[in-house]
Amino acid sequence: MPRFRNLLAGDIAHKRGPRDLVTVADIEAERALEERLAPLIGGAKFVGEEAAEHRPEVLAALGGTAPVWLLDPVDGTGNFVAGKACFAVIVGYNLGGETLAGFILDPLSGNLLWAVAGQGAWLETTSGRSPAVVARDRPLSEMKASLAWRSAERLRAQAAAGGEAPSAVSRYGSVGREYMDLATGALDVACYARLKPWDHAAGVLIHREAGGFAALRGNSSPYRPAPFIVEETLLLAPDAASWRMLDRLLG
């Protein structure tokens, strides 16, 4: 946090393109997370976004039998660099190909969203702890969605033509912050492609434990973190019925 809105030019670098940024905050936060988490579970492996950028082979740990911590130290680096107050820290705990716990922190507010498989999802704020619950019984036309540009344009056109479709569509620039809103009812729908495990493992678990429904659009199967980047499209909705309607609308 001391680096937010206080980055020097030398603190910022490009990875694969001009919009794919990494900062000293990403690197140092990932290192700090590993140092703090390592003593908690003996023999656990780490798959961090920044480590995987330089050593893609670390993803293979997700196909093994050892526990794995998934780390996204600054989710929304572009926002962080631009000084926009929308980024998150994401941590997932995986064993045997399943996500057993997930944590998403908004470092600005200190709000923490977390879940343990089979035990519900929770939001912790300065006011205390409360259950995290997805939005319920909202008609499609009143739903808020996070979608890629092409999908957003399709739904806007359908809404403009009088069809029932979400009309409020935006992207936050931080998947973690979107998952926080999905699990607490401020956002209803999201669709993501090219699924990196550090982005989605914790969020999908939290969303499910908050009562939501998510599946891959191609075959309606659940998302699971894999020892590679999953080249599928993930759709999240409040329930199975709205998921099916949205899947049809997106074509």
NUNUDO-336891 format. One record per residue (C-alpha): x negated, y, z negated; chain; residue number from 1; residue in one letter. Coordinates in nm, 3 decimals, always signed. Each point is the difference from the previous one (the first is absolute). Layout:
BEGIN
+---------+---------+---------+--------+-----+---------+
:      px :      py :      pz : cadena : num : residuo :
+---------+---------+---------+--------+-----+---------+
:       X :       Y :       Z :      A : NUM :       A :
...
+---------+---------+---------+--------+-----+---------+
END
This chain:
BEGIN
+---------+---------+---------+--------+-----+---------+
:      px :      py :      pz : cadena : num : residuo :
+---------+---------+---------+--------+-----+---------+
:  +0.000 :  +0.000 :  +0.000 :      A :   1 :       M :
:  -0.282 :  +0.255 :  -0.053 :      A :   2 :       P :
:  -0.070 :  -0.038 :  +0.373 :      A :   3 :       R :
:  +0.355 :  +0.081 :  +0.111 :      A :   4 :       F :
:  -0.002 :  +0.336 :  +0.184 :      A :   5 :       R :
:  -0.369 :  +0.017 :  -0.091 :      A :   6 :       N :
:  -0.168 :  -0.211 :  +0.270 :      A :   7 :       L :
:  -0.320 :  +0.117 :  +0.166 :      A :   8 :       L :
:  -0.063 :  -0.057 :  +0.370 :      A :   9 :       A :
:  -0.247 :  -0.275 :  -0.083 :      A :  10 :       G :
:  +0.261 :  -0.181 :  -0.212 :      A :  11 :       D :
:  +0.210 :  -0.088 :  +0.308 :      A :  12 :       I :
:  -0.082 :  -0.248 :  +0.276 :      A :  13 :       A :
:  +0.179 :  -0.162 :  +0.295 :      A :  14 :       H :
:  +0.048 :  -0.375 :  +0.033 :      A :  15 :       K :
:  +0.154 :  -0.119 :  +0.328 :      A :  16 :       R :
:  +0.137 :  +0.327 :  +0.132 :      A :  17 :       G :
:  +0.051 :  +0.371 :  -0.072 :      A :  18 :       P :
:  +0.310 :  -0.066 :  -0.214 :      A :  19 :       R :
:  -0.147 :  -0.302 :  -0.182 :      A :  20 :       D :
:  -0.171 :  +0.167 :  -0.293 :      A :  21 :       L :
:  -0.193 :  -0.112 :  -0.305 :      A :  22 :       V :
:  -0.125 :  +0.215 :  -0.284 :      A :  23 :       T :
:  -0.235 :  -0.037 :  -0.291 :      A :  24 :       V :
:  +0.316 :  -0.022 :  -0.215 :      A :  25 :       A :
:  +0.112 :  -0.317 :  +0.186 :      A :  26 :       D :
:  -0.339 :  -0.164 :  -0.045 :      A :  27 :       I :
:  -0.052 :  +0.095 :  -0.363 :      A :  28 :       E :
:  +0.357 :  -0.086 :  -0.102 :      A :  29 :       A :
:  -0.028 :  -0.345 :  +0.158 :      A :  30 :       E :
:  -0.327 :  -0.060 :  -0.184 :      A :  31 :       R :
:  +0.154 :  +0.114 :  -0.330 :      A :  32 :       A :
:  +0.301 :  -0.228 :  +0.046 :      A :  33 :       L :
:  -0.223 :  -0.300 :  +0.060 :      A :  34 :       E :
:  -0.207 :  +0.078 :  -0.308 :      A :  35 :       E :
:  +0.308 :  +0.032 :  -0.224 :      A :  36 :       R :
:  +0.193 :  -0.297 :  +0.141 :      A :  37 :       L :
:  -0.287 :  -0.250 :  +0.022 :      A :  38 :       A :
:  -0.006 :  -0.087 :  -0.374 :      A :  39 :       P :
:  +0.376 :  -0.065 :  -0.014 :      A :  40 :       L :
:  +0.005 :  -0.324 :  +0.202 :      A :  41 :       I :
:  -0.312 :  -0.209 :  +0.034 :      A :  42 :       G :
:  -0.100 :  -0.104 :  +0.351 :      A :  43 :       G :
:  +0.241 :  +0.238 :  +0.172 :      A :  44 :       A :
:  -0.091 :  +0.129 :  +0.346 :      A :  45 :       K :
:  +0.054 :  +0.352 :  +0.132 :      A :  46 :       F :
:  +0.139 :  +0.106 :  +0.335 :      A :  47 :       V :
:  -0.024 :  +0.378 :  +0.016 :      A :  48 :       G :
:  +0.085 :  +0.216 :  +0.298 :      A :  49 :       E :
:  -0.342 :  +0.163 :  +0.013 :      A :  50 :       E :
:  -0.191 :  -0.323 :  -0.055 :      A :  51 :       A :
:  +0.199 :  -0.169 :  +0.277 :      A :  52 :       A :
:  -0.084 :  +0.284 :  +0.238 :      A :  53 :       E :
:  -0.368 :  -0.091 :  -0.019 :      A :  54 :       H :
:  +0.034 :  -0.372 :  -0.077 :      A :  55 :       R :
:  +0.319 :  -0.141 :  +0.157 :      A :  56 :       P :
:  -0.101 :  -0.345 :  -0.126 :      A :  57 :       E :
:  +0.116 :  +0.095 :  -0.352 :      A :  58 :       V :
:  +0.357 :  -0.059 :  +0.125 :      A :  59 :       L :
:  -0.076 :  -0.372 :  +0.002 :      A :  60 :       A :
:  +0.043 :  +0.003 :  -0.380 :      A :  61 :       A :
:  +0.377 :  +0.017 :  +0.054 :      A :  62 :       L :
:  -0.015 :  -0.347 :  +0.154 :      A :  63 :       G :
:  -0.185 :  -0.153 :  -0.295 :      A :  64 :       G :
:  +0.101 :  -0.126 :  -0.343 :      A :  65 :       T :
:  -0.158 :  +0.273 :  -0.212 :      A :  66 :       A :
:  +0.208 :  +0.290 :  -0.134 :      A :  67 :       P :
:  -0.024 :  +0.312 :  +0.217 :      A :  68 :       V :
:  +0.039 :  +0.366 :  -0.084 :      A :  69 :       W :
:  +0.113 :  +0.212 :  +0.296 :      A :  70 :       L :
:  -0.106 :  +0.364 :  -0.021 :      A :  71 :       L :
:  +0.102 :  +0.312 :  +0.189 :      A :  72 :       D :
:  -0.184 :  +0.267 :  -0.199 :      A :  73 :       P :
:  +0.146 :  +0.307 :  +0.176 :      A :  74 :       V :
:  +0.303 :  -0.088 :  +0.209 :      A :  75 :       D :
:  +0.070 :  +0.308 :  +0.210 :      A :  76 :       G :
:  -0.357 :  +0.119 :  +0.049 :      A :  77 :       T :
:  +0.111 :  +0.237 :  +0.277 :      A :  78 :       G :
:  +0.233 :  +0.174 :  -0.243 :      A :  79 :       N :
:  -0.272 :  +0.002 :  -0.266 :      A :  80 :       F :
:  -0.245 :  +0.168 :  +0.238 :      A :  81 :       V :
:  +0.263 :  +0.253 :  +0.112 :      A :  82 :       A :
:  +0.083 :  +0.088 :  -0.360 :      A :  83 :       G :
:  +0.353 :  -0.141 :  +0.027 :      A :  84 :       K :
:  +0.142 :  -0.131 :  -0.326 :      A :  85 :       A :
:  +0.102 :  -0.340 :  +0.136 :      A :  86 :       C :
:  -0.235 :  -0.292 :  -0.059 :      A :  87 :       F :
:  -0.022 :  -0.304 :  -0.224 :      A :  88 :       A :
:  -0.217 :  -0.274 :  -0.146 :      A :  89 :       V :
:  +0.120 :  -0.354 :  +0.079 :      A :  90 :       I :
:  -0.111 :  -0.317 :  -0.178 :      A :  91 :       V :
:  +0.133 :  -0.350 :  +0.066 :      A :  92 :       G :
:  -0.081 :  -0.327 :  -0.177 :      A :  93 :       Y :
:  +0.020 :  -0.316 :  +0.212 :      A :  94 :       N :
:  -0.040 :  -0.369 :  -0.064 :      A :  95 :       L :
:  +0.053 :  -0.289 :  +0.240 :      A :  96 :       G :
:  +0.131 :  +0.223 :  +0.276 :      A :  97 :       G :
:  +0.265 :  +0.163 :  -0.222 :      A :  98 :       E :
:  +0.008 :  +0.349 :  -0.148 :      A :  99 :       T :
:  +0.061 :  -0.041 :  -0.372 :      A : 100 :       L :
:  -0.032 :  +0.363 :  -0.112 :      A : 101 :       A :
:  -0.011 :  +0.340 :  +0.162 :      A : 102 :       G :
:  -0.073 :  +0.353 :  -0.119 :      A : 103 :       F :
:  +0.037 :  +0.336 :  +0.177 :      A : 104 :       I :
:  -0.117 :  +0.319 :  -0.169 :      A : 105 :       L :
:  +0.075 :  +0.358 :  +0.097 :      A : 106 :       D :
:  -0.313 :  +0.165 :  -0.145 :      A : 107 :       P :
:  +0.154 :  +0.349 :  +0.011 :      A : 108 :       L :
:  +0.303 :  -0.071 :  -0.217 :      A : 109 :       S :
:  -0.145 :  -0.301 :  -0.181 :      A : 110 :       G :
:  +0.310 :  -0.201 :  +0.094 :      A : 111 :       N :
:  -0.072 :  -0.372 :  +0.020 :      A : 112 :       L :
:  +0.221 :  -0.249 :  +0.182 :      A : 113 :       L :
:  -0.072 :  -0.365 :  -0.069 :      A : 114 :       W :
:  +0.145 :  -0.349 :  +0.018 :      A : 115 :       A :
:  -0.079 :  -0.356 :  -0.099 :      A : 116 :       V :
:  +0.150 :  -0.277 :  +0.211 :      A : 117 :       A :
:  +0.329 :  -0.114 :  -0.151 :      A : 118 :       G :
:  -0.002 :  +0.266 :  -0.272 :      A : 119 :       Q :
:  +0.143 :  +0.308 :  +0.173 :      A : 120 :       G :
:  -0.149 :  +0.333 :  +0.102 :      A : 121 :       A :
:  -0.065 :  +0.296 :  -0.226 :      A : 122 :       W :
:  -0.072 :  +0.370 :  +0.026 :      A : 123 :       L :
:  -0.211 :  +0.155 :  -0.275 :      A : 124 :       E :
:  -0.001 :  +0.380 :  -0.038 :      A : 125 :       T :
:  -0.075 :  +0.244 :  -0.278 :      A : 126 :       T :
:  +0.362 :  -0.053 :  -0.108 :      A : 127 :       S :
:  -0.047 :  -0.374 :  -0.046 :      A : 128 :       G :
:  +0.072 :  -0.322 :  +0.187 :      A : 129 :       R :
:  +0.312 :  -0.074 :  +0.204 :      A : 130 :       S :
:  +0.102 :  -0.275 :  +0.246 :      A : 131 :       P :
:  -0.075 :  +0.074 :  +0.365 :      A : 132 :       A :
:  +0.307 :  -0.068 :  +0.216 :      A : 133 :       V :
:  +0.050 :  +0.049 :  +0.374 :      A : 134 :       V :
:  +0.284 :  +0.217 :  +0.133 :      A : 135 :       A :
:  +0.336 :  -0.179 :  +0.017 :      A : 136 :       R :
:  +0.325 :  +0.036 :  +0.199 :      A : 137 :       D :
:  -0.122 :  +0.286 :  +0.217 :      A : 138 :       R :
:  +0.144 :  +0.005 :  +0.354 :      A : 139 :       P :
:  -0.251 :  -0.019 :  +0.284 :      A : 140 :       L :
:  +0.071 :  +0.359 :  +0.102 :      A : 141 :       S :
:  -0.111 :  +0.123 :  -0.344 :      A : 142 :       E :
:  -0.312 :  -0.214 :  -0.024 :      A : 143 :       M :
:  -0.348 :  +0.151 :  +0.004 :      A : 144 :       K :
:  -0.259 :  -0.185 :  +0.205 :      A : 145 :       A :
:  -0.374 :  -0.008 :  +0.066 :      A : 146 :       S :
:  -0.059 :  -0.110 :  +0.359 :      A : 147 :       L :
:  -0.256 :  +0.032 :  +0.277 :      A : 148 :       A :
:  +0.075 :  +0.267 :  +0.261 :      A : 149 :       W :
:  +0.153 :  -0.227 :  +0.263 :      A : 150 :       R :
:  +0.234 :  -0.172 :  -0.246 :      A : 151 :       S :
:  +0.091 :  +0.332 :  -0.158 :      A : 152 :       A :
:  +0.096 :  +0.146 :  +0.338 :      A : 153 :       E :
:  +0.216 :  -0.303 :  +0.077 :      A : 154 :       R :
:  +0.197 :  +0.035 :  -0.324 :      A : 155 :       L :
:  +0.031 :  +0.378 :  +0.031 :      A : 156 :       R :
:  +0.147 :  -0.044 :  +0.349 :      A : 157 :       A :
:  +0.250 :  -0.255 :  -0.128 :      A : 158 :       Q :
:  +0.098 :  +0.228 :  -0.289 :      A : 159 :       A :
:  +0.037 :  +0.299 :  +0.237 :      A : 160 :       A :
:  +0.228 :  -0.208 :  +0.224 :      A : 161 :       A :
:  +0.231 :  -0.069 :  -0.292 :      A : 162 :       G :
:  -0.136 :  -0.343 :  -0.087 :      A : 163 :       G :
:  -0.063 :  -0.109 :  -0.356 :      A : 164 :       E :
:  -0.374 :  +0.030 :  -0.059 :      A : 165 :       A :
:  -0.233 :  +0.173 :  -0.246 :      A : 166 :       P :
:  -0.043 :  +0.361 :  +0.107 :      A : 167 :       S :
:  -0.255 :  +0.107 :  -0.263 :      A : 168 :       A :
:  -0.327 :  -0.146 :  +0.127 :      A : 169 :       V :
:  -0.353 :  +0.096 :  -0.102 :      A : 170 :       S :
:  -0.348 :  -0.137 :  -0.068 :      A : 171 :       R :
:  -0.183 :  +0.093 :  -0.320 :      A : 172 :       Y :
:  -0.353 :  -0.079 :  +0.111 :      A : 173 :       G :
:  -0.032 :  -0.227 :  -0.304 :      A : 174 :       S :
:  +0.146 :  -0.350 :  +0.001 :      A : 175 :       V :
:  -0.044 :  -0.022 :  -0.375 :      A : 176 :       G :
:  +0.211 :  +0.307 :  -0.065 :      A : 177 :       R :
:  +0.263 :  -0.135 :  +0.238 :      A : 178 :       E :
:  +0.012 :  -0.327 :  -0.192 :      A : 179 :       Y :
:  +0.047 :  +0.197 :  -0.322 :      A : 180 :       M :
:  +0.302 :  +0.174 :  +0.149 :      A : 181 :       D :
:  +0.134 :  -0.321 :  +0.156 :      A : 182 :       L :
:  +0.001 :  -0.173 :  -0.338 :      A : 183 :       A :
:  +0.163 :  +0.290 :  -0.183 :      A : 184 :       T :
:  +0.274 :  +0.095 :  +0.248 :      A : 185 :       G :
:  -0.142 :  +0.321 :  +0.147 :      A : 186 :       A :
:  -0.071 :  -0.183 :  +0.329 :      A : 187 :       L :
:  +0.215 :  -0.278 :  +0.144 :      A : 188 :       D :
:  -0.174 :  -0.143 :  +0.307 :      A : 189 :       V :
:  -0.355 :  -0.040 :  +0.128 :      A : 190 :       A :
:  -0.159 :  -0.180 :  +0.291 :      A : 191 :       C :
:  -0.373 :  -0.070 :  +0.036 :      A : 192 :       Y :
:  -0.218 :  -0.170 :  +0.259 :      A : 193 :       A :
:  -0.355 :  -0.138 :  -0.019 :      A : 194 :       R :
:  +0.023 :  -0.104 :  -0.362 :      A : 195 :       L :
:  -0.315 :  +0.043 :  -0.205 :      A : 196 :       K :
:  +0.023 :  -0.192 :  -0.328 :      A : 197 :       P :
:  -0.124 :  +0.283 :  -0.222 :      A : 198 :       W :
:  +0.281 :  +0.220 :  +0.135 :      A : 199 :       D :
:  +0.292 :  -0.241 :  -0.038 :      A : 200 :       H :
:  -0.052 :  -0.289 :  -0.243 :      A : 201 :       A :
:  +0.074 :  +0.198 :  -0.316 :      A : 202 :       A :
:  +0.276 :  +0.209 :  +0.157 :      A : 203 :       G :
:  +0.193 :  -0.293 :  +0.144 :      A : 204 :       V :
:  -0.003 :  -0.176 :  -0.337 :      A : 205 :       L :
:  +0.113 :  +0.314 :  -0.183 :      A : 206 :       I :
:  +0.276 :  +0.064 :  +0.256 :      A : 207 :       H :
:  +0.127 :  -0.359 :  -0.033 :      A : 208 :       R :
:  -0.008 :  +0.011 :  -0.381 :      A : 209 :       E :
:  +0.196 :  +0.328 :  +0.019 :      A : 210 :       A :
:  +0.273 :  -0.185 :  +0.190 :      A : 211 :       G :
:  -0.098 :  +0.081 :  +0.359 :      A : 212 :       G :
:  -0.025 :  -0.225 :  +0.304 :      A : 213 :       F :
:  -0.296 :  -0.015 :  +0.238 :      A : 214 :       A :
:  -0.096 :  -0.232 :  +0.285 :      A : 215 :       A :
:  -0.204 :  -0.012 :  +0.317 :      A : 216 :       L :
:  +0.214 :  +0.101 :  +0.295 :      A : 217 :       R :
:  -0.124 :  -0.267 :  +0.239 :      A : 218 :       G :
:  +0.118 :  -0.303 :  -0.196 :      A : 219 :       N :
:  +0.169 :  +0.142 :  -0.315 :      A : 220 :       S :
:  -0.264 :  -0.165 :  -0.219 :      A : 221 :       S :
:  -0.134 :  +0.159 :  -0.320 :      A : 222 :       P :
:  -0.323 :  +0.197 :  +0.012 :      A : 223 :       Y :
:  -0.299 :  -0.159 :  -0.172 :      A : 224 :       R :
:  -0.354 :  +0.138 :  -0.013 :      A : 225 :       P :
:  -0.226 :  -0.200 :  +0.230 :      A : 226 :       A :
:  -0.378 :  -0.024 :  +0.052 :      A : 227 :       P :
:  +0.044 :  +0.226 :  +0.304 :      A : 228 :       F :
:  +0.202 :  +0.305 :  +0.104 :      A : 229 :       I :
:  +0.350 :  -0.124 :  +0.085 :      A : 230 :       V :
:  +0.099 :  +0.124 :  +0.346 :      A : 231 :       E :
:  +0.373 :  -0.006 :  -0.072 :      A : 232 :       E :
:  +0.266 :  +0.259 :  -0.085 :      A : 233 :       T :
:  +0.137 :  +0.019 :  -0.353 :      A : 234 :       L :
:  +0.345 :  +0.145 :  -0.067 :      A : 235 :       L :
:  +0.115 :  +0.092 :  -0.351 :      A : 236 :       L :
:  +0.361 :  +0.075 :  -0.094 :      A : 237 :       A :
:  +0.216 :  +0.009 :  -0.314 :      A : 238 :       P :
:  +0.156 :  -0.342 :  +0.071 :      A : 239 :       D :
:  +0.020 :  -0.280 :  +0.258 :      A : 240 :       A :
:  +0.317 :  +0.134 :  +0.164 :      A : 241 :       A :
:  -0.142 :  +0.346 :  +0.067 :      A : 242 :       S :
:  -0.327 :  -0.161 :  +0.113 :      A : 243 :       W :
:  +0.186 :  -0.193 :  +0.269 :      A : 244 :       R :
:  +0.187 :  +0.312 :  +0.116 :      A : 245 :       M :
:  -0.320 :  +0.202 :  +0.018 :      A : 246 :       L :
:  -0.182 :  -0.280 :  +0.180 :      A : 247 :       D :
:  +0.268 :  +0.008 :  +0.271 :      A : 248 :       R :
:  -0.005 :  +0.381 :  +0.023 :      A : 249 :       L :
:  -0.377 :  +0.006 :  +0.043 :      A : 250 :       L :
:  +0.032 :  -0.238 :  +0.295 :      A : 251 :       G :
+---------+---------+---------+--------+-----+---------+
END
